[in-house]
Amino acid sequence: MTASHLPNIQRGGACSNCRRRKLRCDGDRPSCSQCLNRPPRSKQPCQFEQERAHGHQTPSQMQGTIKTLLSKVHDLERSRVSPTPEPDEAQILDFQEPTPEIAAELITAFLEKFAHSGHFFLDLTRFAQSALLPLPFGHPSRPSPALLSVIYLWGSLLSTSIPHHSNDSTKTFLCVTLQNLPADIRGFAIHPKLVLETIQAEILLSIYYLHSALPTQGRYHAATAASLAISAGLHILRRVPIPNHCLSNPQFPVSESLLPPTEDPIEAVERIDAFWATVIVNNCWVAVQGSPSAIPGDMTVDTPWPGGILVGATLSRFLKGQETDGETSTSLALFSKASVLLERVCSLNAGRMLDDSVVRSALDNRLSAFQSSLTPPTPIASDRALVFAHAFSDLAILRFHSPHLRNSEHSRYQALAAATRMVSVVSLATWGDPLYAPICSAACAVFLDELASLRSTHANPSVLPEYQQTEQNLKWTMNTMRNFATSSPIFQRCVAAMQ
């Protein structure tokens, strides 16, 4: 039978071979004409997904067909509407949580690096206690599945006291994190604690993608954290609520509060720190790529700085230098402010804000005043936020002056001094935090430019003390990046770009 004389069959009634080969099927059972006359090279048998519909069925056959269809409809409806217990919903994958001993090691390895770093804002004691409860993965009394999974992911990368996990194990933790995030977000209305825990998971996941040199994914999760933080009102936290009759704009009909009132001072601190951790991670991506932050520096923010007490116009007062004493006491606050200054510099250089002599002079003065006010960093591993405050402050100064290195001796001096201070700060690093990658790369770029400038103006530059010092700083920074590159894809990319 030729193709033009093949009988018409019901839609979807063709066999799998004909559908794959895009041939017209006659639907004959058990093998159609096409499979008999032109067997597929795959040697797959002729198979049909649908039962053949007979033109004329007996009443008993029709009842059987109806019974089969009703059974399928019932199964579909039951799978769509029947509730699933929360712990099972969290286990989207067939995920076997690490044993309590290994889980404790992974969590400890994570906290040793991330506590007091500006990346982790949840209360350490409460988190550790809930994470180690002898309850199932996904139980509401424990941290959210996505948060626990991403912490296991980081722990597997950082742990030195247990055998290093295989790539398959790391991929499993990552996959479980990604697949649990939507379920955690759906649970906001039932368990409000999931809001902060999901923001925390998004931040840690964003930094993981920075570590993995995957900027698109990293920026996506940083922006998601920002969206959740703003939706939860973390940018307008106030110690004294504003009465409804004082609001200038009526509430949108579908607006809702994601977070109930805080139950104790620890929760209040967590919410404040959560917002600024979100600001920091978004501004970290500004440092890496220069593209806009999801929380720009000119956004209206009333949330006080970490450890601060004053509320209202937080960012604008800081950028104008209108702060009072006591607002810069915590290292996390300093890190947050340094990241805001860096974001403003990148926005200025990219043309996203007015660039005139008044604006540039004001920002230059603010950068200098802030950098000089910082407490000198010390080699204390527990105060990484202060180390990053110095590093980001100097990175902002370097980025501010970089466009003018060739035509301004002042800018050349300021950029080189900032790069030199950044080298001193990086020397305090105890591990290859991915945030050091843009810091080291920027410093190396300034050192290379300075060496090239000296070579172009001196016949024998290698005898100059400034040349020798700059060359030494460059070699030290490159060696540091190579050491970190042994376990960090982002440092591998930075080293390759510099060679």
Long-range contacts (C-beta under 8 A, 24 or more apart in sequence): 1-26, 1-33, 6-33, 10-50, 10-53, 12-49, 12-50, 13-48, 13-50, 13-52, 13-53, 14-48, 15-46, 15-47, 15-48, 16-44, 16-46, 16-47, 16-48, 16-49, 17-42, 17-44, 17-46, 17-47, 27-52, 86-138, 86-139, 86-140, 86-187, 87-136, 87-137, 87-138, 87-139, 88-138, 89-138, 89-183, 90-137, 90-138, 90-145, 90-180, 90-183, 91-137, 91-138, 91-145, 92-176, 92-179, 92-180, 92-183, 93-172, 93-175, 93-176, 93-179, 95-137, 95-149, 95-172, 95-176, 97-137, 97-148, 98-152, 100-132, 100-134, 102-162, 103-131, 103-132, 103-152, 104-132, 105-155, 105-159, 105-161, 105-162, 106-151, 106-152, 106-155, 106-156, 106-159, 106-162, 107-131, 107-132, 107-151, 107-152, 107-155, 108-155, 109-154, 109-155, 109-158, 109-159, 109-160, 109-161, 110-151, 110-154, 110-155, 110-158, 112-158, 113-154, 113-158, 113-430, 113-431, 113-433, 114-154, 114-204, 115-382, 116-331, 116-332, 116-382, 116-383, 116-384, 116-385, 117-384, 117-385, 117-388, 117-433, 118-276, 118-277, 118-280, 118-332, 118-335, 118-336, 118-384, 118-385, 118-388, 119-203, 119-204, 119-207, 119-277, 119-280, 119-281, 120-200, 120-204, 120-277, 121-196, 121-200, 121-270, 121-273, 121-274, 121-276, 121-277, 122-196, 122-197, 122-200, 122-270, 123-266, 123-269, 123-270, 126-266, 140-191, 143-197, 144-180, 144-184, 144-187, 144-194, 144-197, 144-198, 144-201, 145-176, 145-180, 145-183, 145-184, 146-176, 146-177, 146-180, 146-181, 146-184, 146-197, 146-198, 146-201, 147-184, 147-197, 147-198, 147-200, 147-201, 147-204, 149-173, 149-174, 149-176, 149-177, 149-180, 149-201, 150-174, 150-177, 150-201, 150-204, 150-205, 150-208, 151-204, 153-177, 153-208, 154-204, 154-208, 157-211, 157-487, 158-431, 174-208, 177-201, 177-205, 178-205, 185-228, 188-258, 192-258, 192-259, 192-260, 195-228, 195-232, 195-258, 195-259, 196-259, 196-270, 196-271, 196-274, 198-228, 199-225, 199-228, 199-229, 199-232, 199-274, 199-277, 199-278, 200-274, 200-277, 202-228, 203-277, 203-278, 203-281, 206-281, 206-285, 207-281, 207-284, 207-434, 207-435, 210-284, 210-285, 210-288, 210-434, 210-435, 210-437, 210-490, 211-434, 211-488, 211-489, 211-490, 212-489, 212-490, 213-489, 213-490, 213-492, 213-493, 215-285, 215-288, 215-289, 218-285, 219-285, 219-289, 219-291, 222-278, 222-281, 222-282, 222-284, 222-285, 222-294, 223-282, 223-294, 225-278, 225-281, 225-282, 226-278, 226-282, 226-293, 226-294, 226-295, 227-294, 229-274, 229-275, 229-278, 229-295, 230-295, 231-258, 232-258, 232-259, 233-257, 233-258, 233-259, 234-271, 234-272, 234-274, 234-275, 234-278, 234-303, 235-275, 235-295, 235-299, 235-300, 235-301, 235-302, 235-303, 236-300, 236-301, 236-302, 236-303, 237-268, 237-271, 237-272, 237-275, 237-302, 237-303, 237-304, 237-311, 238-302, 238-311, 238-312, 239-304, 239-309, 239-311, 269-306, 272-303, 272-304, 272-305, 272-306, 273-306, 273-332, 275-301, 275-303, 276-303, 276-305, 276-306, 276-332, 276-333, 276-336, 279-336, 279-339, 279-340, 280-335, 280-336, 280-339, 282-343, 283-339, 283-340, 283-342, 283-343, 283-392, 284-339, 284-435, 284-438, 286-342, 286-343, 286-346, 287-339, 287-342, 287-346, 287-392, 287-395, 287-435, 287-438, 287-439, 288-437, 288-438, 290-346, 290-349, 290-350, 291-350, 292-347, 292-350, 292-352, 293-343, 296-343, 296-347, 297-340, 297-343, 297-344, 297-347, 298-353, 305-330, 305-333, 305-336, 305-337, 306-330, 306-332, 306-333, 306-336, 307-332, 307-333, 308-333, 315-340, 319-344, 319-366, 321-365, 321-366, 321-369, 328-373, 330-385, 331-383, 331-385, 331-386, 331-389, 332-385, 334-374, 334-385, 334-386, 334-389, 335-385, 335-386, 335-388, 335-389, 335-392, 337-370, 337-389, 338-370, 338-388, 338-389, 338-390, 338-391, 338-392, 338-393, 338-396, 339-392, 341-366, 341-367, 341-370, 341-392, 341-393, 341-396, 342-392, 342-393, 342-395, 342-396, 342-399, 344-396, 345-396, 345-399, 345-400, 346-399, 348-400, 349-399, 349-400, 349-402, 349-403, 363-400, 364-400, 367-393, 367-396, 367-397, 367-400, 368-397, 371-397, 377-425, 377-428, 378-428, 379-428, 381-430, 384-433, 387-425, 387-428, 387-429, 388-435, 390-421, 390-425, 391-422, 391-425, 391-426, 391-435, 391-436, 391-439, 392-439, 394-418, 394-419, 394-421, 394-422, 394-425, 395-422, 395-438, 395-439, 395-442, 398-422, 398-442, 398-443, 398-446, 399-442, 402-445, 402-446, 405-446, 405-449, 405-453, 406-453, 412-450, 412-453, 415-446, 416-446, 416-447, 416-450, 416-470, 418-446, 419-443, 419-446, 419-447, 419-473, 420-473, 423-473, 423-476, 423-477, 426-477, 426-480, 427-480, 429-480, 431-484, 432-483, 432-484, 432-485, 432-487, 432-488, 432-491, 434-488, 434-490, 434-491, 436-484, 436-491, 437-481, 437-484, 437-488, 437-490, 437-491, 437-493, 437-494, 440-477, 440-480, 440-481, 440-491, 440-494, 441-481, 441-494, 441-497, 441-498, 443-473, 443-477, 444-474, 444-477, 444-478, 444-481, 444-498, 447-471, 447-473, 447-474, 447-477, 448-474, 448-498
